[in-house]
Amino acid sequence: MDPFGIGAKTRSAQRLREILAVLASSGFGYMVARMRLSHQLPLLDRLSTTEPDLSEVDLPVRSREVLAQLGPTFIKFGQILSTRPDLVGSEFSEELSKLQDKVPPFPYEEVKGIIESDLGKPIPALFKSFDKKPFASASIGQVHRAVLKSGEEVVVKVRRPRIVEQVREDVQIMRFLASQLSAHSPESRSIHLPSIITEFERAINRELDYRREVRYAQQFAEFFKSDSAIHIPRVHAGLCSEQVLVMEYVHAPSLQDIFSARKTVRHLNKRLVARRLVDAYFRQVMVSGLFHADPHPSNILLLPKNRICFLDFGMVGRIEPALMTDLMHCFALIIRYDVDGLLRQFDYMNLLDENVDRRVLRYDVLDLMESYYGAELAELDIGALFSRLIELMRRHHLRVPREFVMLGRSMLIIEGDAVRLDPRFNVLAVLTPYAEQAVVRRTPKLKSVSALLGEYLIDFSRFAHDLPSDLRHLVHTLQSGRLKLEFEHKNLDVFTRDLERIGNKLSVALLAAALIMGSSMLAAAVGGGPAILGLPLSVVGFGLSALLFLWLTISIIRQ
């Protein structure tokens, strides 16, 4: 069997068996059986493919443990899934966020080889000193401290060797497993696994190229250059490549250090820090459109004079002004208890699938609105509202934009950080002015209405001008009989393979039956019929038929 086109690449086939074995040993053998891949398991593991009682299984915890066991690519997959509660649900999202991105470091000799190969100079010519021991190691790369020739302290992030090939191989296997599960497990099709794998591949490929992180850090630095309260570490672009990133080292405790009481900050004004943090974040979203998508407390440092420093620009989101305005409109409709308006807004945003049960969706929207009806803006928990809205969309399989979910998760984290700093902090007091500005920017001014009407009239006149010729072309095509309809079948290949398999087994069964009948007739003859090497031909026939029946029985059991 060549399951995903790897042919002679035995390493990939071995990796597939390794993944399936981990699934089976962790209680997911029933999924291996659903994917029709039990034959890839060792004989003893095939006994563990019965479906468990899911009410007694903590699936989120077990899923996290399996992903951690499967290595860097799957750890990163789980971390990215944790940012998509619209796809996996809030329980899975919360549990997968606990995945630790810590793996053993790779040797200094490999670090040295990568840096010198990419930057074209030996390390002593690039750095005054370089710490051979990394102070952080993750699935994609590891970080070393160093000092430039100028005396500036920096951190040097180096991509893990062979990680690109490993990710490519694992993603190929994930695609194969997703296609198998979608083909043989109808209930999994609503999750759109192949699309999730495609999105994951796009996200991890972005993180694998450090040049992208350099560009994002430069964009954030440019955006905040006039704000003395916000600091973005300087990147040394001349010392950066696809595999190497050199950035200013910032000596400061993180928010996580403050929350866990590992470190203290003198003269810390928590209320001021909370306001600056939320204000900086909403400026990113509402003004720039480019926002830090992983504002975890460990990625935010506290500098003297209550200044804030953002770290790690590997995960960045971009939201268009139109989408932001649509989101603000959704919140306003929820507060106004306008059910029909919200459903129309979902339609306008192209979120509704043709299979959505609008009656059930309407009841769920009403249930959501009852919690917020008549509430003042100051009373709203914006993070909780965002979470409930995303959960509603997930439950009804609405087409939720990826940026929408990234923004919701980031808002939830930022709001949580601000409230932990100052329990009485009102996030919406900071958000409201930016939201109003966003709506005003998207509202056409009166003086431009005539210009807009002119554009619409031009578009309509073009449409009216082309319509007669388009209709003539359509009629001519119909009259000439050249109209072609193309049909695309989906998942019929699985049905065809099953029919072929059934036909093959039926042929073997008929052949075995014919051998038995022929052997019986020969056995009834005098002396048992002709002989081969001293054995009666009837005995040979019985033996062959027995072997065929044995193969057929084993094949049926394995299926």
HELIX and SHEET records of a PDB file:
HELIX    1   1 THR A   10  LEU A   23  1                                  14    
HELIX    2   2 ALA A   24  PHE A   28  3                                   5    
HELIX    3   3 GLY A   29  ARG A   34  1                                   6    
HELIX    4   4 SER A   38  GLN A   40  5                                   3    
HELIX    5   5 LEU A   44  SER A   48  5                                   5    
HELIX    6   6 LEU A   54  GLU A   56  5                                   3    
HELIX    7   7 LEU A   59  LEU A   70  1                                  12    
HELIX    8   8 PRO A   72  LEU A   81  1                                  10    
HELIX    9   9 PRO A   85  VAL A   88  1                                   4    
HELIX   10  10 SER A   90  LEU A   96  1                                   7    
HELIX   11  11 TYR A  108  LEU A  119  1                                  12    
HELIX   12  12 ILE A  123  LEU A  126  1                                   4    
HELIX   13  13 ILE A  163  HIS A  184  1                                  22    
HELIX   14  14 PRO A  186  ILE A  191  5                                   6    
HELIX   15  15 LEU A  193  LEU A  208  1                                  16    
HELIX   16  16 TYR A  210  PHE A  223  1                                  14    
HELIX   17  17 ALA A  237  LEU A  239  5                                   3    
HELIX   18  18 LEU A  255  PHE A  259  1                                   5    
HELIX   19  19 LYS A  270  ARG A  283  1                                  14    
HELIX   20  20 GLN A  284  SER A  288  3                                   5    
HELIX   21  21 PRO A  297  ASN A  299  5                                   3    
HELIX   22  22 PRO A  304  ASN A  306  5                                   3    
HELIX   23  23 PRO A  321  ILE A  335  1                                  15    
HELIX   24  24 VAL A  339  TYR A  348  1                                  10    
HELIX   25  25 ARG A  358  GLU A  370  1                                  13    
HELIX   26  26 LEU A  377  GLU A  379  5                                   3    
HELIX   27  27 ILE A  382  ARG A  395  1                                  14    
HELIX   28  28 ARG A  402  LEU A  421  1                                  20    
HELIX   29  29 VAL A  427  ARG A  442  1                                  16    
HELIX   30  30 LEU A  446  SER A  448  5                                   3    
HELIX   31  31 VAL A  449  SER A  480  1                                  32    
HELIX   32  32 LEU A  492  ALA A  524  1                                  33    
HELIX   33  33 VAL A  526  GLY A  528  5                                   3    
HELIX   34  34 LEU A  537  ARG A  558  1                                  22    
SHEET    1   A 3 PHE A 127  PHE A 130  0                                        
SHEET    2   A 3 GLY A 141  LEU A 148 -1                                        
SHEET    3   A 3 ALA A 136  SER A 137 -1                                        
SHEET    1   B 4 PHE A 127  PHE A 130  0                                        
SHEET    2   B 4 GLY A 141  LEU A 148 -1                                        
SHEET    3   B 4 GLU A 153  ARG A 159 -1                                        
SHEET    4   B 4 VAL A 244  GLU A 248 -1                                        
SHEET    1   C 3 ILE A 230  HIS A 231  0                                        
SHEET    2   C 3 ARG A 307  PHE A 310  1                                        
SHEET    3   C 3 ILE A 300  LEU A 303 -1                                        
SHEET    1   D 2 LEU A 290  HIS A 292  0                                        
SHEET    2   D 2 VAL A 316  ARG A 318 -1                                        
SHEET    1   E 2 ALA A 531  ILE A 532  0                                        
SHEET    2   E 2 LEU A 535  PRO A 536 -1                                        
END                                                                             
